[in-house]
Amino acid sequence: MTIGTLRHRLTVEAPVEAADGAGGVARTFSAVGEIWGLIQPTGGTEARAEERLVQRLTHSIVIRPFAGLTAAHRLRKGARVFDIRAIREDTPSRLYATCHCEEIAP
């Protein structure tokens, strides 16, 4: 990859769970770091959910490895949120990783 390929500034968010007082948990996300990445759209679908159409967009996001990153984390670019579905290390030298993500847009 050349300089400038990883041109999107992304915030890494980790899940934080707290008791909701009714025996369950409430999940929120907290920023744990920032990384540079390349967002590449891979596909999308439309589905009906809660009486409205919802777009489900899939992306591959190439990043440099981030310590402790799992599929429980998510990536954010401004108001756009990318739920990580899978992470694949791309090269034997492990210089890059690809996050297969889903973005849900209203």
N, C-alpha and C positions, 0 to 999 in steps of 0.2 A: 504494500500500500504506500501511496505517496503522501507527502506532507499535505495536510488540509483535507484528506479524505474523511477523517473523523471530525466533521464540522458541526455537529449538533451537540449543544451543551445539555446534559441530562442530569436530573437529580435522582439519586437512588433513595427509595423509601422502604423502610422496614415496617412490618406489621407490629402493632402494639395492642395487646388484648387486656381489657380491664373488666372486672365483674360488673354486670349491669343491674344487680340488685334483685333480679328475678330468677336467679339460678343459671343464667346464660352469660355470655360474654359480648362485649361491644368491641369491634375491631376498628382501629384507626391506623393511620400510617404516619411515620415520623421520618424526616429527612436524615440520612446517615452519611451522605457524601455526594460529590458531583464528579461526573466523568464526561469524556467526549465520546461520541458515537456517530455511526452512520445509520440513518433510518431508511430502510428500503421497503416500500409496500409490496406485499406478496399476494393479496387477494381480499375479497370481501363478500358479504352476504347481507340480505335484509330479512328480518324476521319480525313477527308481531309479538310484542311483549307488553302486557298491561295496557291493552287497548290502543297501542300506537306502534308505528314502525320503528325498529331499532336497527342501525347499521352495525355490523360486526366486521371490523377491518383487521386484517392480519399483517404483521410486519416482521421483518428480520432486522435486528439492530446489532450491528457489529461494534464491539467495544474492546478495550484492553481489559484483561481480567481484573475483577474487583474482589478483594478478599472477603469470603463469607457470603457472596451473592448466591441466592437460591431462588427457586420458583415461587417462594412465598413473598419475595420482594416485588416491587414494581418500579417502573421508571416514569419520570414526569418531564415533559418539556412544556413549560408554561401551563396552560389549562389542559393540555393533552396528557392523558394517563395511559400507560401501556402495562397491562398485566402480563407478567412473564409466565409462559406456559412450559418452556424448556430452555435449557442452556447447553450449548455444544461448544467444546474447545476445538478451534479450527485447524490448528497446525501442530505438528509434533513438538515444536519449540514453545507452544502455548503463548504466543505473543498476542493472539486475538481470541475472542469468544463471540459466538453468535447467540443472541437471545431471541427466541421465537416468541412473539408477543401478540396480544389481542388488544385492540383499542375499541372501546364501545362508544360510539358517537350517537347522540340523540337525533 
